[in-house]
Structures are given as C-alpha cells and as structure tokens.
Amino acid sequence: MSDIFEKYKGKLPKNIIEYVRKKTEGRSAKEIRKALEMALEEFQKNQAEPGEAVGIVAAQSIGEPGTQMTMRTFHYAGVAELAVPQGLPRFIEIVDVRREPSMPIMEIHLKEEIKTDEDKVIEFAERLENVPLEDVAEIDEDFAKRRITIIFNEKALNEHALTLEEAMKKTEKELRRKAKEKVDNAMIFEPGFATLRSLRRFVDRIREIKLCGIKGIKKAVVLPEPDGSGWYIQTEGTNLVDVLKLEGVDPTNVFSNNIKEIEKVLGIEAARNVIIHEAKAVLDGQGLKVNPRHIMLVADVMTYDGTVRPIGRQGVSGLKSSVFARAAFEETVKHLHTASIKGHKDELKGVTENIIVGQPIPVGTGIVKLGMK
Amino acid sequence: MQYIQKKVKSINFGILDPETIRKMSQVRVVTPDTYDEDGYPIEGGLMDLHLGVIDPGLRCKTCGQRMVSCPGHFGHIELVRPVLHVGYVKMIYTLLKTTCKSCGRLLLPPDQIDKYKKLLLESEEETDDAAIEIIEQSKKINKCPHCGAKQGNIKLIKPTTFYEEKQRLLPSDIRMRMELIPDEDLVLLGIDPKVARPEWTILTVLPVPPVTTRPSITLETGERSEDDLTHKLVDILRINQRLRDNIAAGAPQLIIEDLWDLLQYHVTTYFNNEVSGIPPARHRSGRPLKTLAQRLKGKEGRFRYNLSGKRVNFSARTVISPDPNLSINEVGVPQAIAEELTVPEYVTEWNINKLKKFIEADKYPKANYVIRPDGRRKKVTDVNREDLLKEIEPGYIIERQLMDGDIVLFNRQPSLHRLSMMTHLVKVLPGKTFRLHPAVCKPYNADFDGDEMNLHVPQTEEARAEALELMLVQKQIITPRFGAPIIVGEEDFVSGAYLMTQKGVSFSRRLAERILIKAGITKVPKPDVEGDRFSGKLLFSQALPKGLNLEYKSKICRDCEKCVKDKCPYDAYVKIRNGVLKTGVIDKVSYQGILVDTIFRKYGEEVCRDFMDKSTKMVLIAMMSRGFTIGLKDSDIPEEARKEIKAVIERAEAEVNEFIRKYREGILKRIPGKTVEQTLEDNIMAILGKARMECGEIAAKYLDVGNPAMVMSRVGARGSMLNVTQMSACVGQQAVRGGRIMRGYRNKTLPHFKEGDIGIRARGFVESSFRTGLTPVEYFFHAMGGREGLVDKGIRTAKSGYMQRRLINALQDLVLRTDGTVRDATDTVVQFVYGDDGADPMKCHGDYAVKLSDEIIYLDEREKEEEYEEAEEGEEYE
C-alpha cells in the first residue's frame, strides 16, 4: 500500500502526500492512485508562473493586514501566562531583529523522566529563576556607623528553593569579603569605606547580587504541555547557552523567541525558522490569514547571506547594490556621496532604478524579451 | 507613436574635476546682480542668457532655442580661495589621518601595503571591509614608514575646520596634501581615483546650475522672486568678490581668513543647509533656505516625490458611490469625465469610416484631438472639422472620448496591495461620481462616506492587453494573500441571501419574474411551491452554474453533537446538486467563502463574475420586496429580561466584592507569575466579561428570531453578538491599556467616588445598555475607552505604513525566474524553489497547494447512492 505513495515522492511535496494519505484512509488502491494522480495534476496546475513578482506580493500580503493589527499587549485573564507584546509592535520587532525582544521568552521542555512530575518541574523552574538579593532580604544601612545589615527572609528564600546557608555563602563570595558577624538570619558588613558615596555604591551592589538561577532569567512559570504529556517551563528572559547545558533539559525541545540569540547558538537555519514561527504566531494571534509562503520569503530575504539582517536601512535595503534604490529609500545624500567617491556604477537591474530613469521594470511582463532574426 | 529605442544600461557616479567644470561651463559668472533696471538678464550674472532661458520671448544664447525647448546650460564661478565640499569632509578627514603629510603615501609599511593589494586583487567582493581595516591600522602609525616624517595629530572641528597640532589647516594646504596621495594608495582606501581624485573635493571652481533648475517666479505685484539656490549663489559671488578685493588691496591675513571662512560657510550651506554645527542660512523672512541636499532628500524630495512617483495624464478623480446594478467589473463614469478623457485610435484602412464619424460628431461621443503622423496634435473644432475629415488617412491617430466598454484602471489610496488597482470596464452614467459595485469595496477597502478614487486610461494596445489579462476585476476574486475570495458579497447581500433562501420563503410569479429579469435571467423555472409560487432557494439556484455539487455547513450551524446533514432542523446544512440549492441557507460562509471559491476554481473567473452579478442583483430585489430595517424598538427587551440582567450584574458585583474583600484581607491566592494586584484584576475582568456574556445570552433569549440585529450578526452580515448585547443588554467593562480604568487623582477615577474605591462602577463598568442610555459617569468612561481606540488607530496606521514601505523596499526586486528560483536584482538566489514547493499562493487552498474535493474521490460511490435529478426545463420567458 505505502509503495503507491512512495512512487509520488519527489513529484509531490511531503505535506501533500500526507494530506492525500489522510484523505483516502481506508480506500481501495485504485481510488488512492486516482486521488494521487489528481493531486499531482492540480499541483502542477497550481505552480506559480515565471516572472511573478513574488517579493512584492509577499511584502504587500504582510504589510496590508498591518493596519488591522492591534497595538496593545495582551494579558489573558485568569491564565498563568506572561504578557507578551503582540500584534504590530511584535511584528516590527521581528523584522527589525532587535538584539533583545521587549519580552524575551523561552519554552523549556524537560526530559521524559522529569516532565510528568509537576513538583519536580516546579522545583526545576524555581532553580532557574535568577533571584536578586533584594527580593529575599531586607537591607538596613546605618550610615552613621558605616554598617550594613542584611536580614534574609526565610519564607522568601524557601519560595526559590534556597537555604539560608547557601544564600549567605553566595553573598560573601560575590562581595569577596567576609561578614563581620552573622546572627540568625542576618549578616552584618562593615566594609570600612570612608565616603558615604562608596558605601551607597556598595549597597547597590548588594541589592543586585544574584543568589541563584541562570543569568538573564527573571521569571519561570510552569505550564501543562498542550498535549497533556506533562509540564513545561516558560521563562521571562532568555539564556539558551546555559539552559541547554542543564541536566534534565531536553535539548532538542527548547525554544527562545530571541532571533539573534538563536542565530548565535543554533545557526542561521534555526534563526530562519524562528522568524517564520514567530511571524506566523503574531498573525495567527491576530486572526489574520496570510499564506506561509509569503512569510518564508521574508525570512529567506533576512537570512540568505548567512547572517540575520533586519528589513530596513541597517539591513537588507542598506546593502542593495543599486545606488538609486538606496538613495530613494533613506539617507539619500549619504548614498550619493559615497557612490561618487567609490565610483559606483548602477546597473539598473532592479525595480526602483528603472522607475527612476523611466524604463520598463524587470518584473512580470517586463522580463520577457523578444528576439528577432 | 514613439517606441523606446535607446535604453539606459548603467549610470556611473563620480566627482567632477575642475577642468570638466570649466569645460562644460558656458559662461563665467562674475557679478552678483541678476537683472538690470529694464528686467533684462545681465551678462556674466546668474541669469545670463547663456545659462538657458526662463522668460518667454527670449532666446538662449547657447543653443538658440526658446523657453521650454532649451534644456539649460551650466556656468561656473572661479573661487578666489579653495573651499571644502561638506559632503566629502569625512573622506578628507580619514585621508589626512591615514596618509603622510610630506610624501602623501599611505601610513603602512610597504609589506603590509603589498599584502592588502594582493588581497584586493584576489577578491571580487566589496572592498569595504578591507578598507576599514586599513584605515584603522594606518591611523595608529605616527611616523611615515616611507619617508620617516613625523605625523601631526589631525583634529576636525565640525563641520569644516581642520587643525593639525593646534595649527589651522587651510583648505589650500589640505588640497596640496591631497594632490600628493598616489592613485594606488587611494584604491586601498576604497576610493576610485579614476573618477574621484581627493583634491577635486576641495573646490577651486564652482559649477553654476542652469537657470531652468532654479526658475524665478513673478508675483502678481510684478515683483521678481528668486529661487533659493539663486539667493545662495548671489551670497557666494558677493563674498567671493569681497575676498578678491581684500586680497588685491593687501588686507591683513586675519581679515582674509575671516572672509575665507565666510565663503566656506556659504558654499557649505549651498550644498546642504542642514549641516550640524552651523546655523542654517535663512531667507529674509526667516525661513531656512532649501538648498541642494534639501531638494533631493525626504518624502517631498526629488527622489521620492518626482523620480519614484510620476504624475500622469489621462486620469480622473472623483467621489465614489455604490451601484449594485453594475457588473462587478464595471465602473460608472460621469459623463463630464468621459468627455474629457480620450482613447487613441489608430486610423487604418478598415476603421477609417468608423473613426470619421467621431470627427463628424459635435457631441458625445466625438473625437477631441487628431494626431498627425509627424506627432503634431490638433484639437477638433467646429472650424477645422471639415478640413480634418478630408485630411485624415491611415497613419493618423484620433483621440476619441471614453465610451462604454473601454478598459480603464481604477485605484483607491492607500494602495496597500495589488488589488488596490484593478481593471474595470467603463459604463458612462449621468451624475458626478464614479459608481462601483459594492462587492469590490473589500479589496479597495472603500466605503461611500466621501471616499475618492482615481481612474486611469491606458493609452497603448500593449498596456490595454496587460490591464485586461492581468488586472481585470474578476481575475482578482481570490486574493494572493491567503488564497480565498476577497471580492465578495457583504452586509446587505448576505442578509438578503439569507432572507431569500430561508426555509419556507416563496415568491409570487410576478415577483419571481421581477427578481429573475433583474439578474438578466430570461428562463423561468417551474414553480416548486403550491399556488404558482417559487421558493427562494429555487430562484437563487438560477444564478448557480449548472453541474455544481457542494455540501458544507453554513454560518448559522449550531455545531450539534451529531450532524444530521441535509435533515438539519435549522436549515444550516447547504447541499447543492447540479447547480440547484437543495437544502441550507446562503449566508457569510457561502458568500464570502466556499461557494464563491468553488465556482471560481471550477468554472473560472467569467462564470464566477456572472454568479456574483446575478446573485447580488436577485438578492437585493428579494430583500427590497420583503423590507429589512432596524429601529429603536428592535433593541427593546421585556421587563423580565431587564430584571434577569440586573440579577446577573448584581451577582457579578457580589463576586467581585468578595474578591476585593479577600484581597484587602490579604488572603487572595496569587496566580503564579503574577502579583496579587494583577491576580485581582484578572479575576475581576474575567467575572465581568462573563457577566456581560450572560447578559447577552439573556437578551438573545428574549429577542425575536427575526430581530434584524440578530439576523445580521447570526448570518455574518454585519456586527456580532457583542454589538447586540451592547445595544440591548449591557455595554460592559470599558478598558484603557487592556485593563480596567485606573487613572485619576487622589486614588479615584472621578470625583463621584470615594478614595480607594475599586468596585466595578468606580473602575469603568457600564451597566446600562445603549438602548436605556448611559449615566454621565458611564458616558465618561465609555468616552475614555473610545479615545484610546482612536489614538491607537492613528499610531497604528503610521507604524504599519512605514513597516510596509520597508518590506516593499527590501523585497521589491525578488522575481520568480524561469528556472524556478527566486532571485534578487544581482541574480543571487534567495530561494531555490519558491515557497519550498513552487506553488502560487493565489492558487493555493489556504496553506495547502492542493485540495481534493470529496466529490471527486468518492464519485463512484455517490453515483450508486443517489441519482442526480435532471434539472427540469423551465418555460421560456421573453
């Protein structure tokens, strides 16, 4: 049975074969063959035509619904999810490839053994969270005596799965000095600074001490897997490198919405996939229908030279070969001056350049040439 | 007719050298004066007749032509002292830092130079990276490796003053240094010495642009007002003269340098009047002058305003209004516009008689112009009509007025996608507005509250062919964005179709015939309801193509657990057999989705257009004969419903108060990842949201099934259940920034509340409905929510507009090539196979490239199951 489908591999894309397989479940071989033949015929009929301005169509298809997107960030009432910027602001973030998205988020899936046990997952999540000292302790400063007292809140420490001992040790290590005295849950420092200013700076440093967790991860929330196979962790703040190294994490199933980070850690193909994934997520979230082929093309334009480049003058548009295309977009005078120093030549191969000189554009019917003998 | 005979293949960029400037100059400009007392241009002035003419009646002294035909010619100014060109200051700065002051060589050891030279020779890529590296390295060296001279520290005081170790470097000194730099070293720095020797950027002679680029305007008072550029050039000439006089008189060095700096200032602002560090040159009125750089850049600059966008003839613009009597691919053109716009017709042996009629006619449709084979254009008037009639022969072109059936492009801004400009066929109508079929509003995003649209008449056969084959309305029924219909029946078409095709709706013969003839159907089917009556389904079927078989669930489907298909008690299961609507109602799902989609793909655009034309017309007549309206009483709900709603809101309020109590006592359990306050707000929002939903359900329960508002929301014509709820039951929570309304002074949103009140009313919950009316407090909160929406919309359009501009600019050169790859303008492959499978999104079914209809696969089976009824032949109607 399966060899019927086998024969069409290469002729039809995988997802269509899958589709036909599902559609014809439990049918006779004859019917399946007929269905496949019909699918192939339609597939060939549905091929895009040469000359099609696929770039412009893609840009329009994504830009046009932009006016229908919302600007607000959404909080889902009652559901324990983080507030993620959605709609237009997030979309602009994606095409801009900011170094850090305004709400960096990771989804960390754990190995089979752990993910089914909610308590273990919660503990894991608590360990991830980067806890600054000021969250779990009160800092009392006595400027007259030049003395600083840190009073740890044991209940708060508990919430982050920390012991008092651990916390104190870590604090000393980070400050690179021993406490003058330790009384119950309090630590007393007398750093012996002469000026109040340096003392204040010292206090600020104490506040910022990270007692545990992974750098950059501010919050970690445990959520049930959508397929009900257990629990996973969603975090605010991303750190792919360190999270991937953790014991118990399923390294094949960790997601970050930080495109630049993905590019650095997992490479350009992964970055392209995040762009597509994230762009799709935004559009779906807004209930806007856009064919994925358009989004793929945008992602490919951003990544095809091996680095992630933003859409705009810092990226794709700024690196175009045509002087006129760049000058007509942004920073007109700058482009004209550099072009004259470097003796650039505009070959008039693109759309804008030919519009400027008043010639037919090399797109659609404009790429067809007539030869005569 | 002119064809493109010469093609611009490429354009080179470079810097003009002084010799070229002098050579291309027609006259040396010396005097700052422009006109003499008689208003005649002064020789050697900025308006010299050698530079071209802008006054009618005068002749150019260079080419001898008159105003419009003379393109204008350059002149030049000899600068007494050289000055820097602001645009190249950065380059000069790097050159000063990277080259030797005495021998001019690049400040790198010879072996390094050789290394980079080899690198440059080998790589064909852009040399920018290498140049940056070289610059960085040579900046560090302060003793010349070639001649051993010690290098000074160069400082740039923006914008144009250089210092070397506290010693001022005058432009003439810099120019001398630039001259020393050898060509081969310049290449390493990313400068092409063939077109841009660095000393050329220090100007000794300034080109004067032709007067045609800086025309002066004459005011009504007869006063002449010069262009900003002319003003600037006058300034330059004046200072230049003063500098010359002072030097000749042997003035002290200090005064000369001051004047020199002043000359530098004027030349700088002549190129760019927005240079940071110096005040912009101003007009007498205080307005900053628009000089060369300002002319080019920005949205209103030469590039974006005049070069990327061009003005056209043969176009018209007016207000639009709806006319469902048109076909979807027609556009109603006002008589007055049709008389103004023309179509060129080429006179041949075969059409000469027909075209002569246009010349003979003295009223519409007539010929407006005749174009002779030599290109001369003659207006057809009563005086020359007879002469032209005799003169005309093959080879002539006559421009006749726009007529029914002519091909035109129709457009509405903002042109966000390609469907914003489509080809329509002209239908000349009385009135002063463009008329269009309401079904094409969606792709244009048009409504009739005062929108205006543009119309263009293609002038060549080639243009018309492309317009007709690629842009015709019915070819755009499916959008390339998501592969589903976008030219669809909306609003009244949907409600009308629903009301017409409902179960039990029938029409008298008289009315049925009226409906059919409106749609242009002359064949009346056999009545299918007792008493010579016709069911709405039967009438609607007359618009469907023969042989169409379809089954699907409509919008009104209630998602029952077990679907009984065509036995559906709500008539929500649509079954079409051989082009006859057997069961089910036509609503949004049909009209804006599967039905139109299937007809388009199976029968093609012509049949689909025919269906849209016929069905929309029938539906409207059916609806008009029945009547469909909405009034105040349609939002009324009975007293008991009001009580129920009140109870729901009271219960919700109690729930909310319970949460607030818990919060105040500090026993509210926090949702993980949220603060207690957020938790409270989330809970309250959820409760109030639910309360409104319940109110809506109560209202729906008491509202009549035939309530127009309910009908419209149910079938997807307009509005949603939310709108009905807001009208009849309860408006609900008003939101600002996605949460309840929090803003105000002294811990309260309005003076009406106590401080710290966080109850439902004090935070913007509107209990009233629009029918009962809002209390002043509620009204205020509602306005707050509304204002946010308005501001949001404004920001959104600006932001998304810029995003789209960037997207278009980044992707515009990508074309699907004949080998199936997607490449950019430099032939670099972006995708090897477009979209991974090469499928056209417009032809795709949603995300899939292929869709198999159930019907095709199971054909054998179905044939056994039931035999199609042959469509009964109806009687002819004439």
Interface residues (C-beta under 8 A of the other chain):
Chain A: L12 P13 N15 I16 Y19 V20 K23 T24 R27 E31 K34 A35 M38 A39 E42 F43 K45 N46 Q47 A48 E49 P50 G51 E52 A53 V54 G55 I56 V57 A58 A59 Q60 S61 I62 G63 E64 P65 G66 T67 M69 T70 M71 R72 T73 F74 H75 A77 G78 A80 E81 L82 L88 P89 F91 I92 V95 K219 V221 V222 K289 V290 N291 P292 R293 H294 M296 L297 V298 D300 V301 Y304 D305 I311 G312 G315 V316 S317 K320 S321 S322 V323 F324 A325 A327 A328 F329 T332 V333 L336 H337 A339 S340 I341 K342 G343 H344 K345 D346 E347 L348 K349 G350 V351 T352 I355 I356 V357 G358 Q359 P360 P362 V363 G364 T365 I367
Chain B: I4 K7 V8 K9 S10 I11 N12 F13 G14 I15 G87 Y88 M91 G190 I191 D192 K194 V195 A196 N272 A293 L296 K297 G298 G301 F303 R304 L307 S308 K310 L416 H417 R418 E466 L470 P480 R481 F482 G483 A484 I671 P672 G673 K674 Q678 D682 N683 M685 A686 G689 R737 G738 G739 D792 I795 R796 T797 K799 S800 G801 M803 Q804 R806 L807 I808 N809 A810 L811 Q812 D813 L814 V815 L816 R817 T818 G820 V822 D824 A825 T826 T828 V829 V830 Q831 Y834 G835 D836 D837 G838 A839 D840 P841 K843 C844 G846 D847 Y848 A849 V850 K851 L852 I856 I857 D860
